[in-house]
């Protein structure tokens, strides 16, 4: 069986990947229905690599303009 390596990103990492501020991440969580919701792990919020990849693809494909 092939193992799949999955990654979890914390708030600062997601902000860096998306090239936005931490405050922008909080705003998007509150106001953007397409922004992925984090999972609570050990009392902290994390996003999976797949969630972030899908969100970037959504933006690149003009998701907000459709």
WOMODA-V691896 format. One record per pair of residues at least 12 apart in sequence whose C-alpha atoms are under 10 Angstrom apart, sorted by sequence separation. I is the first residue (numbers start at 1). J is the second residue. If there is no record, write none. Layout:
BEGIN
((I | J) (I | J))
END
This chain:
BEGIN
((36 | 48) (12 | 25) (38 | 51) (11 | 25) (36 | 50) (37 | 51) (11 | 26) (36 | 51) (35 | 51) (36 | 52) (35 | 52) (36 | 54) (35 | 54) (36 | 55) (35 | 55) (34 | 55) (35 | 56) (35 | 58) (34 | 58) (34 | 59) (11 | 38) (10 | 38) (9 | 38) (10 | 39) (34 | 63) (8 | 38) (34 | 64) (8 | 39) (14 | 46) (8 | 41) (11 | 44) (13 | 46) (14 | 47) (10 | 44) (11 | 45) (12 | 46) (13 | 47) (14 | 48) (18 | 52) (10 | 45) (11 | 46) (14 | 49) (17 | 52) (9 | 45) (10 | 46) (11 | 47) (17 | 53) (8 | 45) (9 | 46) (10 | 47) (18 | 55) (8 | 46) (9 | 47) (10 | 48) (14 | 52) (18 | 56) (7 | 46) (8 | 47) (9 | 48) (17 | 56) (7 | 47) (8 | 48) (9 | 49) (7 | 48) (8 | 49) (6 | 48) (7 | 49) (8 | 50) (9 | 51) (6 | 49) (7 | 50) (8 | 51) (9 | 52) (5 | 49) (6 | 50) (8 | 52))
END
